[in-house]
Amino acid sequence: MRPIFVYSAFVCALACAGAAAPIAAATTGFTILDNAQAFRGRITYVAHRTDALPAPRISGTLTIGNAHWSVEERSPDALATANAGGGTLQGGGFNTGVDDPLAAGSVANAWALVMGTLSASAPGRDPTADDIWQSANIRLYLNDTRDAVQGLADTAGAGDVSFAFDNWIDVDGLRLPSQVMRLRDGAPEATYEIQEYAVLRSPALAATSGPPRAKALPDAAGGAGLLAPQPPVEFQQREFPWQLVSSAFGLLLLGVMVVAWTRRDAFVEMLREHIQTDPRGWQARGVSVFVTSDGRLWFDGAEYRIGPQFFGRRAIVQSSPLFLRIGAREVPRAVIVARKFRIPALRIAKSERFRSAGFSLIENIVAIGLFSIVVIGAVYPTLAVMANGDRIARTQSDAVRIAANALNDEEIASAYGAVSEGTIRTQYGALTLVLTVEASKSGVSGAYDIDVAVQDASGSALAHAISTVGPAVQAPPPPGHTPNPSPVPSG
Amino acid sequence: MRCARRDRGAAIIMVMLACVLLAAALAVLVDVGTAQLRRSVESDRALQAQAGADAGAGWYRALLQTKNGDVAATAVALGQTGGVDTITLDAHTIVQVTVVPIGTTGQGAQNHDDLNLQTNKVVLEQMIQLATTAVVMEDGTQVAQRTSTTLMRVFKNAKPYSEIVGVVDDAGPDAIDSPGDAAGQSAAPNTTDLLVHAFSRTGDGPPVENDQFKPLQWADGNPGGGGVLP
């Protein structure tokens, strides 16, 4: 098969893969549920208990396919698994089957089970409230802003087991909880911190869930057990990777051209044989050559060693673009060798042009072109840096100074009294200071992040720093103040 | 013919030498032209490292608050995170902050600087030092580092549970409430070398300073001499 056909087949395969199986998803209208429902791939994480010791490292893996999902959590002394059919718990020499992994508490990250369940069973909305959704035996409660799930209840058994989620983080476009608390009969039973999320999506399995369907909630009141009208089915558009394909095609074309250039003599020979008219037709039958006593022959300017058996005999050379076939009537076996091509540089070295004094027009043009590239590509940018470097540096130094002052001021201001959250934008000439104080992303209560960024007119950050402050202390009394002793209740 | 080839070779070598000379000149020009730019970028990274070192103390104080000022419980909470907090500045830059509480000494009552705490016999105060090291990583490469040592008072079961007395870091004095040059020291139990006022009180009487500050002298080694501690 010719290379171009192989490439065409490759491109067609890519195009078919990109256009195959449009993705249909029964959306809920809430991103947190839709993304969890549509996810296909693998998520790994690490969990620790935060409310009790010891807190061993629990390594978890959630795998979701179109027809199967599973959760596996491995700690130093136990291995817990869960899937649509239940789960297992291995440890201490026992292997126990678990009907309801959520109620058994064998799995730390309950959200992993939620994602698996959502992938297999489309959630249905409670007709009485739009923040309550049910999927299989899991009832989900959305928060007020509907951008996170604040809790779930396990409705599989009679036990009152529920989970609370907090500190949602965005990992590769997927929102995942950093803290999971398991409650039994309304009382906290275990709290886990989930870290080191790693999301690996499976594009080949990209959600191809079934069409939306009406679904009855187990405890829905009266005839309202059917779902409210579902949003229309949306097809996710996937763009064909034109840039990647074009780049691959360009590289392939370049490679073909490079190879063709090194073998241009063969193509020229083919073309010459194709178009020339030779009434004798002897070239098709071969060319008679002389072979020396030590078995060497010269053909088309190249030397070949074919063996002394052809010496003194009428050797015939039949040529193809890549091989030579040497035979003689008196020699029982013909010899086929790879065809040699003269190196272009050597041919140039022998050319008359090389032996002439001075440079040719082409050489001069190439030299001027290279010099121009050097000047335009190196000298001009250098001059630009020389002209503007100090000015840019001064601007950035000003930005750093403004950021340092703002950060220091805000740290001191947040140290006493109370921490004021919010964003303040202040203009300093062409620079804009953006100061943001918000609850710390570390998730620790009482910690606040101070984010200081200084931007230029185009919005690019010239200086950026983030610090964290703890809870503020009582403001110090004014100078000369006489303290009035008064006990305070212990905290 | 040989002369012509030699001339052509000499010309090519001369052109190559000219290119090398031009490249060297350009390198010098770029180095000189971007010196200020490099310095400003390093200043930005130093600011990020200093902010990260400060963030370590803030993070630890917040942990203390969640544990009601219990240093042991805070140490457990800190250990569960490995004592490392990661601050993400952008897609390429992160700051890794490592927090290590060191030099914890005994704790007791009736030695508080704050009068409200002093009159609350339940409160136990403890002095600790906190070594925080912030490392700025850009695409996985360390570009700046800064270590600060913070002297901190911790009040068990009394809000706000902690208070920063002073800070020194390995780059220069910063917010030192005590004279002397404590900069350039690495974290150790006595790194901060800061002194905290202590008071005692009898009944409803006024607080009486109960420390050895006044007879202490300070000196930083400069020709001007030191003096009495404030």
Interface residues (C-beta under 8 A of the other chain):
Chain A: H48 T50 L53 A55 E193 F354 R355 S356 A357 G358 F359 A367 V374 A378 V379 T382 V385 M386 G389 D390 I392 A393 R394 Q396 S397 A399 V400 A403 A404 L407 E411 A415 S440 K441 S442 V444 S445 G446 A447 Y448 D449 I450 V452 A461 L462 A463 H464 A465 I466 S467 T468 V469 G470 P471 A472 V473 Q474 P483 P485 S486 P487 V488 S490 G491
Chain B: M1 C3 A4 R5 D7 R8 A11 V15 C19 L22 A23 L26 L29 V30 V32 G33 T34 Q36 L37 R39 S40 V41 S43 D44 L47 Q48 Q50 A51 G52 D54 A55 G56 A57 G58 W59 Y60 R61 A62 L63 L64 Q65 T66 N68 G69 V76 A77 Q80 D85 I87 T88 L89 D90 V95 L115 N116 Q118 T119 N120 V122 V123 N157 A158 K159 P160 Y161 S162 E163 I164 R201 D204 P207
